[in-house]
Amino acid sequence: MLYSTMIDDSLTQTYDNSPFDESYDVIVAGLGTAGAIAAILCAQKGLRTLGIESLACMGGTGTAGGITGYYHGNPGGFYQTLDLPRPDGVRDAEEYAKRRTLREEAVHAGVHLRFEASVTGAFLDAGSVHGVEWYDDSGRHTADARIVIDATADAYLARMAGCTLTYGREADGRYQPYSYVFLTANAGRISHWNIDSGVIDPYDAWAYSRDITSTTCDEKHLWEQYDAQNLLLGFVPIIGIREGATVVGEERLTLEDVTLPRELPVPAFYGYSNVDHHGKDTAYEDAPARDWLGIAGLWGVGIRFGVPCGAAVPKGIAGLLICGRAMSVEHSFAPALRMKDEMQKSGELAAVLTRMCVTRGVSPAALIRDPDAVAEVRRELTQTGCLRETDAPGLYDEKRKCPLAWLTDPDAIRAGLSSDAPGLAIWSARRERLTDLLREWVSTPEMLLSCNAALALSLLGDDTGLPVLLRLAEDRSGYIPSMSRKYNPPHAVSAIHALGRLGAVDAVPLLTRIVRDPFWTVDIPFTPNALLDSPETRAFLWFTAAHAALQHIARKHPVLREDITRTLRDVLNADTFRLTVGLKASGLLVDAAPIAREVFRRFSRESV
């Protein structure tokens, strides 16, 4: 048997044929939002189940993390029977009640619980996970199982098993910002306050501890004054991490697969959310997110999407399933697959897959390749409402509170491109590949139609609208479309993203002026809003867009790489360089220069 673990962030493997201490049908590593549901349901389905949890309670972010309410999500499934209804009808799972309910359900179902225990290793044989190692106060323990479920959220067990993983975004490896919840008492009611607190690497233990300590002492949490009607009670014991590594699975969710006309795998359940990466540095996001958020401005469009069985099945490693936010999803779409509804649904999916693998004696990968087995999975999930007959892909306008549909009629797309809310039409034109019509419209004297047609053409890789984009990128009016309820990018910034996407050589002089001039945005008017909350953030948006666009142009035109690299190095290494941005919700200004420098550092080390 191969013993596999992580030492100093490196995979270390040795042979260990010692007998296991215990034996189970399934081991669930992590009893948080997803793992608690998986463990309870596995036991209810008659499987001998071991649940290992590093905290002293079940439920993770939804209990100990203080995120008791529900934001986006597509409700339905077993977990709803565990949430106590509130008299006002608000969907909320009171923290201590949910902790108690989860533990009672687990004990009643027969789950063998190990709290305050850390999974430290995996045992493999012939590419299949057969057991785990964990430590608690009493020492080292091992157990084997027919199926192991990684519900650690950050794919700790999958890393130890040698699964292929992706880490953060391509530009600098950063993840979505985390939140830290603090508790207040107001008029006799305890409230949880959830605001963004920074970006953290969950695999850097020193930085993790440092950031938790520092964030409790900053001005976001420590107010100038408290009184009897507004008391600070303290902080929850865990921070709200939105993203860690994700596993490369047999099937993978991507933003473009969901939003472009492509054939998709059969869904096991449906999720719902907008694509919100909780940052203002869209320029440094991966290409699909830059297109969706930066060029089309579709932050405020909610997407109902299917989650296939294969998103829970790691590619190349047998005997292992994934539930929670480490499921197989690309970084650009990870913001949509992290809501509490979907996390708990993923736990239910893992339990159903485990039951079928154990009873049939097959691997997860073999199971999901069988159409009849997938149909059985769907039938079982339908019984609890995890999958509903009415579920289907769809869009929702969160600003206007109404359903949306992709536009297919050219006249409707033209009207949308001519409007103050062009995002849906821009993406629909890409879906319909209306290249010829867009080339015609980009030449019209109608300003909005011409500009938005140029943006749509850039998404098709067509540079016919390049002269329009160059003029738009230099525009000083500060015009902002209104597609989304908030986080609409300025039109000029969208044009800069498009120029970078096209690798537009003619844009280099303009982009160079923007990154060199710290006062470029000073005379651009703006009214403070959720995205542009300060003059500093305004400057940040223009600078990062121009910086990223220059790097994209250099990649497409290696002959320009040396000059562009020199320009960016001079700017970023100057003693006078300053870059700040306001955090979402709190608006607290933070130093963003290290972000830009790390993006450039990685770019400068790329092989040409």
SVG drawing of the C-alpha trace seen along z (x, -y; Angstrom):
<svg xmlns="http://www.w3.org/2000/svg" viewBox="-44 -67 57 73">
<polyline fill="none" stroke="black" stroke-width="0.4" points="0.0,0.0 1.3,-3.5 1.1,-6.0 0.8,-9.5 1.0,-12.9 2.0,-16.5 5.2,-17.6 6.4,-21.3 3.8,-21.6 5.2,-18.7 3.7,-15.3 5.6,-12.6 5.0,-8.9 6.3,-5.8 5.2,-2.2 3.3,-1.1 1.7,2.3 0.6,2.0 -2.9,3.2 -5.6,0.5 -7.0,-0.3 -10.6,-0.4 -12.7,0.4 -15.7,-1.3 -17.8,-1.5 -17.1,-5.2 -15.0,-7.8 -16.0,-11.4 -13.1,-13.8 -14.5,-17.1 -18.0,-17.6 -18.6,-21.1 -21.4,-22.5 -21.1,-19.6 -19.5,-16.9 -22.1,-16.9 -24.8,-16.2 -22.7,-13.5 -21.9,-11.7 -25.5,-11.7 -27.0,-10.5 -24.3,-7.8 -25.2,-6.4 -28.9,-6.7 -28.4,-4.6 -27.0,-1.8 -23.3,-2.4 -20.8,-2.1 -19.7,-5.7 -16.7,-7.5 -16.8,-11.3 -13.6,-13.1 -13.7,-16.9 -11.0,-19.3 -13.5,-21.5 -15.6,-20.5 -18.9,-20.8 -20.5,-20.0 -21.6,-22.4 -18.5,-24.4 -19.0,-27.9 -22.8,-27.6 -22.5,-27.1 -19.2,-27.9 -18.4,-30.3 -21.5,-32.4 -22.9,-32.4 -26.3,-31.2 -28.4,-32.8 -28.7,-31.9 -27.8,-34.3 -28.0,-33.0 -28.6,-29.3 -31.1,-26.9 -33.0,-25.5 -34.0,-21.9 -32.8,-18.6 -32.4,-16.7 -30.7,-19.6 -33.9,-21.6 -35.4,-19.2 -32.6,-20.3 -33.1,-24.1 -35.6,-25.4 -38.2,-27.7 -38.3,-31.3 -41.6,-33.0 -40.8,-35.8 -40.1,-33.3 -36.5,-34.2 -34.2,-31.3 -31.8,-31.1 -30.3,-28.3 -29.6,-29.5 -26.1,-28.7 -26.4,-26.7 -29.7,-25.0 -28.1,-23.8 -25.0,-22.5 -27.2,-20.5 -29.5,-19.2 -26.6,-18.0 -25.0,-16.2 -28.3,-14.6 -29.0,-13.4 -25.5,-12.0 -25.6,-10.2 -29.1,-8.9 -28.0,-7.6 -25.0,-5.9 -22.1,-8.0 -18.9,-7.3 -17.7,-10.8 -14.2,-12.0 -14.0,-15.7 -10.9,-17.8 -9.1,-15.4 -6.9,-16.2 -6.6,-14.1 -2.9,-13.8 -2.5,-11.1 -4.1,-8.8 -3.4,-5.2 -3.5,-4.1 -3.1,-0.9 -3.0,-0.8 -4.2,-4.4 -7.2,-3.9 -7.7,-5.5 -8.3,-2.8 -8.0,-4.6 -6.9,-7.6 -4.6,-8.5 -5.7,-11.1 -4.4,-12.5 -6.3,-13.6 -5.5,-14.1 -5.1,-10.4 -2.6,-10.0 -2.4,-8.5 -5.2,-6.4 -5.9,-4.7 -8.9,-3.3 -9.7,-1.8 -12.9,-2.2 -14.4,-1.3 -15.0,-4.9 -13.4,-8.1 -15.1,-11.5 -13.0,-14.6 -15.2,-17.3 -12.3,-19.3 -13.3,-22.3 -9.7,-22.9 -9.1,-19.5 -6.5,-18.5 -7.2,-14.8 -7.2,-15.1 -3.8,-16.8 -2.5,-13.9 -3.9,-11.4 -2.1,-13.0 -5.1,-14.3 -4.6,-17.0 -5.7,-20.3 -5.9,-23.9 -5.0,-26.8 -6.5,-30.2 -6.3,-32.4 -3.7,-32.2 -2.2,-35.7 -0.9,-35.4 -2.5,-32.4 -4.8,-34.5 -8.1,-33.2 -11.4,-35.1 -11.3,-37.3 -12.3,-35.9 -14.8,-37.2 -14.5,-37.4 -17.8,-37.4 -18.1,-39.3 -21.1,-39.3 -22.9,-42.2 -25.9,-42.6 -28.4,-45.2 -31.8,-45.7 -31.5,-42.3 -30.8,-40.4 -27.5,-38.8 -26.4,-39.7 -23.7,-38.3 -21.8,-40.9 -20.0,-39.5 -17.6,-41.8 -14.6,-41.1 -11.4,-41.2 -8.6,-40.4 -7.2,-37.6 -5.6,-34.5 -3.7,-31.4 -5.3,-28.5 -2.1,-26.5 0.3,-29.0 0.0,-28.3 2.0,-31.3 0.1,-33.8 -3.1,-32.2 -2.4,-32.8 -1.0,-36.3 -4.1,-37.4 -6.6,-36.1 -4.8,-37.9 -4.4,-41.2 -8.0,-41.3 -9.5,-41.3 -7.6,-44.5 -8.3,-46.6 -10.9,-49.4 -13.4,-47.2 -14.1,-45.4 -13.0,-47.8 -15.3,-50.7 -14.8,-54.1 -17.6,-53.8 -19.9,-51.1 -22.9,-51.7 -25.6,-49.6 -27.6,-49.4 -24.7,-48.2 -22.3,-45.9 -19.4,-44.0 -19.6,-40.4 -16.6,-38.9 -15.6,-36.9 -16.5,-33.5 -13.8,-30.8 -13.3,-30.3 -12.9,-32.7 -15.1,-32.6 -12.8,-31.3 -14.6,-31.4 -12.1,-29.4 -9.2,-27.1 -7.8,-24.5 -10.3,-22.7 -10.0,-19.1 -9.8,-18.3 -12.7,-15.9 -14.2,-13.6 -16.4,-16.5 -15.7,-20.2 -17.9,-23.2 -16.7,-26.2 -18.2,-29.7 -18.1,-29.4 -19.6,-25.9 -22.5,-27.2 -23.1,-30.5 -22.2,-29.5 -24.2,-27.1 -22.4,-23.9 -23.5,-20.4 -23.4,-19.8 -23.3,-16.6 -26.5,-15.4 -26.9,-17.4 -27.2,-15.7 -28.6,-18.9 -28.9,-22.6 -27.3,-25.6 -27.9,-29.3 -25.7,-32.4 -24.2,-35.4 -20.5,-35.3 -19.1,-37.4 -15.4,-37.0 -15.6,-39.6 -12.8,-41.6 -12.4,-44.8 -9.3,-43.4 -11.2,-41.9 -8.3,-42.8 -6.2,-40.1 -8.9,-37.4 -8.8,-34.6 -10.0,-35.2 -13.6,-33.9 -14.2,-36.1 -12.7,-39.1 -15.0,-38.6 -18.1,-38.1 -17.5,-40.8 -15.1,-43.2 -16.3,-43.4 -20.0,-42.4 -20.5,-43.7 -22.7,-40.8 -22.0,-40.7 -25.7,-41.2 -27.0,-38.3 -27.9,-35.2 -27.3,-31.9 -29.1,-28.6 -26.7,-25.8 -26.5,-22.1 -23.8,-20.3 -22.9,-16.9 -21.9,-13.8 -18.4,-13.9 -17.7,-17.2 -17.5,-15.0 -15.2,-12.4 -11.5,-13.1 -9.8,-12.2 -7.3,-9.4 -7.8,-8.5 -10.3,-5.8 -12.0,-5.3 -12.4,-9.0 -15.2,-11.5 -15.3,-15.3 -18.0,-17.4 -18.0,-21.1 -16.2,-23.9 -13.2,-21.8 -15.4,-20.1 -14.3,-20.2 -14.9,-23.8 -12.7,-26.3 -11.6,-29.4 -13.7,-31.8 -16.9,-29.9 -15.9,-29.0 -17.7,-32.1 -21.0,-30.6 -20.5,-27.1 -19.9,-28.0 -23.4,-28.9 -24.7,-27.0 -27.6,-25.4 -25.2,-23.9 -22.6,-22.9 -25.2,-20.9 -26.6,-19.4 -23.0,-18.3 -22.9,-16.4 -26.2,-14.6 -24.8,-13.8 -21.7,-12.3 -23.8,-10.1 -25.9,-8.8 -22.8,-8.1 -21.1,-6.3 -24.1,-4.1 -24.3,-3.0 -20.5,-2.4 -20.5,-0.3 -23.6,1.8 -22.5,2.3 -18.8,2.8 -17.7,0.3 -15.5,-2.8 -17.0,-6.3 -15.6,-6.9 -17.1,-3.6 -20.4,-4.4 -20.9,-7.8 -20.0,-6.4 -23.1,-4.2 -26.1,-6.2 -28.5,-4.0 -26.6,-4.6 -26.7,-8.3 -30.4,-8.1 -30.7,-6.2 -28.7,-8.9 -31.0,-11.6 -34.1,-9.6 -32.8,-9.3 -32.0,-13.0 -35.4,-13.9 -37.0,-12.1 -35.6,-14.6 -36.0,-17.7 -32.3,-18.0 -33.1,-17.7 -36.5,-19.0 -38.5,-18.3 -38.8,-22.1 -35.1,-22.7 -33.6,-23.9 -30.8,-26.2 -31.8,-29.9 -30.9,-33.5 -32.2,-36.1 -31.9,-39.9 -31.0,-40.8 -31.4,-44.5 -34.9,-44.4 -36.0,-41.2 -37.2,-39.3 -36.1,-36.2 -33.9,-36.7 -33.4,-34.7 -30.6,-34.7 -31.4,-36.9 -31.5,-35.1 -33.3,-37.6 -30.8,-40.1 -33.3,-43.0 -33.5,-42.3 -29.7,-42.1 -29.3,-45.4 -31.8,-47.1 -29.9,-45.7 -26.6,-47.0 -28.2,-50.4 -29.4,-50.5 -27.9,-51.6 -27.9,-47.9 -26.1,-46.1 -24.5,-43.2 -27.0,-40.5 -26.9,-41.6 -23.1,-41.6 -22.9,-38.0 -25.9,-37.0 -24.2,-38.3 -21.2,-36.2 -23.4,-33.1 -25.1,-33.7 -21.8,-34.6 -23.2,-37.6 -19.9,-38.8 -21.2,-40.2 -24.0,-42.2 -21.7,-43.5 -19.2,-44.7 -22.1,-46.6 -23.3,-48.0 -19.8,-49.1 -19.7,-51.6 -23.0,-53.2 -23.1,-56.9 -25.1,-55.6 -22.6,-55.8 -23.8,-53.1 -24.6,-50.6 -21.1,-51.2 -19.2,-50.9 -21.1,-47.8 -20.8,-46.1 -17.1,-46.7 -17.0,-45.1 -19.0,-42.1 -16.7,-41.7 -13.7,-41.5 -15.4,-38.5 -15.4,-36.9 -11.7,-37.7 -12.6,-40.2 -10.7,-43.5 -13.0,-45.3 -14.0,-47.6 -10.5,-48.5 -10.7,-52.2 -13.9,-52.4 -12.3,-50.7 -9.3,-53.0 -11.5,-56.0 -13.6,-54.5 -10.6,-53.6 -9.5,-57.2 -13.0,-58.5 -13.0,-60.9 -16.7,-61.1 -16.8,-58.4 -19.9,-56.8 -21.0,-53.6 -23.6,-51.3 -26.3,-50.0 -26.7,-46.3 -26.1,-45.1 -27.6,-46.3 -24.0,-47.1 -20.4,-46.6 -20.9,-47.9 -17.5,-48.6 -16.9,-52.0 -17.3,-51.8 -13.7,-52.9 -12.4,-50.2 -14.3,-47.6 -12.7,-48.9 -9.3,-48.5 -10.1,-44.9 -11.2,-44.3 -8.0,-45.8 -5.9,-43.5 -8.0,-40.5 -7.4,-41.4 -3.7,-41.9 -4.1,-45.3 -0.6,-46.7 -2.1,-50.1 -3.3,-50.4 0.2,-50.2 1.0,-54.0 -2.4,-54.7 -2.0,-51.9 1.5,-53.0 0.4,-56.5 -2.3,-55.2 0.1,-53.1 2.8,-55.8 0.4,-58.6 -0.8,-58.4 -3.2,-61.2 -4.8,-59.7 -8.2,-59.4 -8.2,-62.6 -10.5,-64.6 -12.8,-61.6 -16.1,-62.4 -17.8,-59.7 -20.4,-59.3 -19.3,-57.0 -21.0,-53.6 -20.4,-49.9 -17.5,-49.5 -16.1,-53.0 -16.2,-53.8 -13.3,-56.2 -10.9,-58.1 -8.3,-55.6 -10.4,-52.7 -11.1,-54.6 -7.4,-54.9 -7.0,-51.2 -9.5,-50.1 -7.9,-52.0 -4.3,-51.1 -5.0,-47.3 -6.9,-47.2 -4.1,-48.9 -1.4,-46.8 -3.1,-43.5 -3.9,-44.5 -0.2,-45.4 0.8,-41.9 -1.8,-40.2 -0.5,-42.2 3.1,-41.2 2.1,-37.5 0.5,-37.8 3.4,-39.8 6.7,-38.6 8.6,-41.3 7.0,-43.9 7.6,-41.9 11.0,-43.4 9.7,-47.0 6.5,-46.3 8.3,-44.5 10.7,-47.4 7.9,-49.9 6.0,-47.9 9.1,-47.2 10.0,-50.9 6.5,-51.8 6.0,-49.1 9.5,-49.3 9.5,-53.1 9.7,-54.4 6.7,-56.7 4.4,-53.9 1.2,-53.7 -1.9,-51.6 -4.8,-51.2 -8.3,-49.8 -11.4,-49.7 -12.5,-46.3 -16.0,-45.2 -18.7,-46.3 -16.4,-47.8 -14.7,-50.2 -11.6,-50.0 -8.6,-51.1 -5.9,-48.5 -2.5,-48.5 -2.8,-46.9 0.7,-47.5 1.9,-44.0 -0.9,-42.5 0.2,-44.3 3.8,-43.5 3.1,-39.8 1.1,-39.7 4.0,-41.3 6.6,-39.1 4.9,-35.9 4.5,-37.5 8.2,-38.4 9.1,-34.8 7.0,-33.2 8.9,-31.4 8.4,-33.0"/>
</svg>
